Amino acid sequence: MFLQLMMDPELVATMQNIDVDVMCVVDYPEIMFHAREYLSVPELVDAVLQFRRTTSVSMMDIAQLRKFMVNELESLRQTIRDRA
């Protein structure tokens, strides 16, 4: 569903008009969804707006990235353990 939305030329044009890096949105949906299958409309809008080119990185962004990376690495470790 998300990728179908991202194929809508009008939506893509609107996102570009507000300076959203559309390619990043398409390439990194896992950042927006955080292992969730669905987002509400307000959550999706907030997530997409984080990909604006004019958005500065905050300490909260760095903390969230760290948490995301720790979770991903733990998931990878568990996968390796399960296969061993």
Sequence and secondary structure as in RCSB ss.txt:
>XXXX:A:sequence
MFLQLMMDPELVATMQNIDVDVMCVVDYPEIMFHAREYLSVPELVDAVLQFRRTTSVSMMDIAQLRKFMVNELES
LRQTIRDRA
>XXXX:A:secstr
 HHHHTT HHHHHHHHHTTB HHHHHH HHHHHTT S   HHHHHHHHHTTBTT    HHHHHHHHHHHHHHHHH
HHHHHHHH 
